[in-house]
Amino acid sequence: MKPKIHPDYAEATITCACGNVIRTRSTRKELHIGICNVCHPFFTGQQKLVDTAGRVERFQRRYTAKKK
């Protein structure tokens, strides 16, 4: 690598909104994130469908009727 053109790559602390702290290496010393693997619904198994204006129900009605 050429000297004096790359940023410093040092230890970093990533803090999630749920309180989980991850230590890694980065060019930034601190990062604050909104969601991590500890609180993400996909990894916790608590995944929910957010139904806005009945769209999920309308989709299910439309495609269950075509199966017959």
Buried (B, 14 or more C-beta within 10 A) or exposed (E): EEEEEEEEEEEBBBBBEEEBEBEEEBEEEEEEEEBBEEBEEEEEEEEEEEEEEEEEEEEEEEEEEEEE
